[in-house]
Amino acid sequence: MKLRGALTVAFTTPLDPEDIFELSRELDRVLNGAKNIVREAEVMETAPDGALVYSITPGVVSAVAADPADAAAQHGFGLLKVRQGRLDDALLLLEESMPMRPDTRLVAATDADFAPLRDNARFKALVNE
């Protein structure tokens, strides 16, 4: 319901609830796909380096490139940076995305994939704002 209200305020043209649901479902699909790919790379003991991330996650990379203000895409890309061990890059992405989508704070605080950041002071400040 919060998504519907936020989108209704953001756009002058009324949005059909079915379109909002479809948008939400597709964003979820992209982010879950990115997580699954990283987990599969981990199982195969393949470190997700920059080239691998860009080749296997075009949806997330394209979304961030197309709209740097897309908080969901930045959150997903931040997750990929964590998996690469690029924690400072991940924190920068999360610092940009969390003010736009405060609901991602709870996700990041509880998501096991963000565990490498749990003891980081910047991360703690982000998720506790």
C-alpha positions in Angstrom: 0.0 0.0 0.0 2.9 2.4 0.7 4.2 1.8 -2.8 0.9 2.6 -4.4 0.5 5.8 -2.3 4.1 7.0 -3.1 3.6 6.4 -6.8 0.2 8.1 -6.9 1.8 11.2 -5.3 4.8 11.0 -7.7 2.9 10.8 -10.9 0.1 13.2 -12.1 -1.5 10.4 -14.2 -3.2 7.8 -12.0 -1.6 4.4 -12.1 -3.5 1.2 -12.3 -2.9 -1.0 -9.2 -2.1 -3.9 -11.6 0.7 -1.9 -13.2 2.1 -1.0 -9.8 2.0 -4.7 -8.8 3.8 -5.7 -12.1 6.5 -3.0 -11.6 7.1 -4.3 -8.0 7.1 -7.9 -9.2 9.7 -7.2 -11.9 12.0 -5.2 -9.6 11.8 -8.1 -7.2 12.6 -10.6 -10.0 15.7 -8.6 -11.0 17.0 -8.3 -7.5 16.3 -12.0 -6.6 17.9 -13.0 -9.9 21.1 -11.1 -9.0 21.2 -12.7 -5.6 20.7 -16.2 -7.0 23.5 -15.6 -9.6 25.9 -14.5 -6.8 24.9 -17.5 -4.7 25.4 -19.9 -7.6 28.9 -18.4 -8.3 29.7 -18.9 -4.7 28.6 -22.6 -4.8 30.8 -23.1 -7.9 33.6 -21.3 -6.0 33.8 -18.6 -8.7 34.5 -15.2 -7.2 32.1 -12.6 -8.7 34.7 -10.2 -10.1 33.7 -7.0 -12.0 33.5 -8.7 -15.4 31.4 -11.5 -14.1 29.0 -9.2 -12.3 28.5 -7.0 -15.4 28.0 -10.0 -17.6 25.5 -11.9 -15.4 23.5 -9.0 -14.0 22.6 -6.8 -16.9 19.3 -6.0 -15.4 20.7 -4.4 -12.3 23.6 -2.7 -14.1 21.2 -1.3 -16.8 18.7 -0.1 -14.2 21.4 1.8 -12.3 22.9 3.3 -15.5 19.4 4.2 -16.8 18.3 5.8 -13.6 20.8 6.5 -10.8 17.9 7.6 -8.6 16.4 4.0 -8.8 16.8 3.1 -5.1 15.9 -0.6 -5.7 18.5 -1.0 -8.4 21.1 0.8 -6.3 20.3 -1.5 -3.3 20.8 -4.5 -5.5 24.0 -3.2 -7.0 25.2 -2.5 -3.4 24.5 -6.1 -2.6 26.7 -7.2 -5.6 29.5 -4.9 -4.4 29.3 -6.6 -1.0 29.6 -10.0 -2.6 32.7 -8.7 -4.5 34.2 -7.5 -1.3 34.0 -3.9 -2.4 32.5 -2.7 0.9 33.2 1.0 0.5 31.5 1.0 -2.9 28.5 -0.9 -1.4 28.2 1.6 1.4 28.2 4.5 -1.1 25.3 2.9 -3.0 23.4 2.2 0.1 24.0 5.7 1.4 22.4 7.0 -1.8 19.5 4.5 -2.0 18.3 4.4 1.6 17.1 8.0 1.9 15.0 7.4 -1.2 13.6 4.1 0.0 13.7 4.0 3.8 12.1 0.5 3.7 15.4 -0.9 2.5 17.0 -0.2 5.9 15.1 -3.1 7.4 16.0 -5.3 4.4 19.7 -4.5 4.7 19.7 -4.8 8.5 18.3 -8.4 8.3 19.6 -9.7 5.0 22.3 -12.3 5.5 24.0 -11.1 2.3 24.9 -7.8 4.0 26.6 -9.6 7.0 30.1 -8.4 6.0 28.9 -4.9 6.7 27.2 -5.6 10.1 30.2 -4.3 12.2 30.8 -1.3 10.0 30.0 2.0 11.7 28.7 3.6 8.5 26.4 0.7 7.9 25.1 0.7 11.5 24.3 4.4 11.1 22.5 3.8 7.9 20.2 1.0 9.1 19.5 2.7 12.4 18.5 6.1 11.0 
